[in-house]
Amino acid sequence: MQTLINATLVIAALVAPALAQAQSNAPQPVTRAKVHASLIQLEKAGYNPYTNESLYPITLQRAEAKAAQQQAETNTAYGPASNGTVESGK
């Protein structure tokens, strides 16, 4: 009986961190503001949600690709290249 209790405690000690980790990785709910911002970004990239429904998947995919490309350019095209030096106090 003591062996069964010890085995149960060891298993519980090994499983508890895995369960705690799984809960912290849960996806966060999407807010209305995030959805609205995404729609505005897609519309700026050329997507019109009120056009022909038969073209829906194609136009949406094109707008998503264009918005992703614009976002990537925004992330990489800011400021001059840095050489890792700092000059201050002059």
SULQUIJO-V360849 format. One record per backbone hydrogen bond with DSSP energy under -1.0 kcal/mol. NH is the residue of the N-H (numbers start at 0). CO is the residue of the C=O. E is the energy in kcal/mol with one decimal. If there is no record, write none. Layout:
NH	CO	E
NH	CO	E
//
This chain:
4	0	-1.9
5	1	-2.3
6	2	-2.5
7	3	-2.1
8	4	-2.2
9	5	-2.2
10	6	-2.4
11	7	-2.5
12	8	-2.2
13	9	-1.7
14	10	-2.2
15	11	-2.1
18	14	-1.9
19	15	-2.1
20	16	-2.2
21	17	-1.9
22	18	-1.5
23	19	-1.2
25	22	-1.1
34	30	-2.0
35	31	-2.6
36	32	-2.4
37	33	-2.3
38	34	-2.3
39	35	-2.3
40	36	-2.3
41	37	-2.4
42	38	-2.4
43	39	-2.2
44	40	-1.1
45	42	-1.3
46	41	-2.4
50	47	-1.4
54	51	-1.2
55	52	-1.3
58	54	-2.7
59	55	-2.2
60	56	-2.1
61	57	-2.3
62	58	-2.3
63	59	-2.6
64	60	-2.4
65	61	-2.5
66	62	-2.7
67	63	-2.4
68	64	-2.2
69	65	-2.5
70	66	-2.4
71	67	-2.3
72	68	-2.4
73	69	-2.2
74	70	-2.1
75	71	-1.5
76	72	-2.0
//
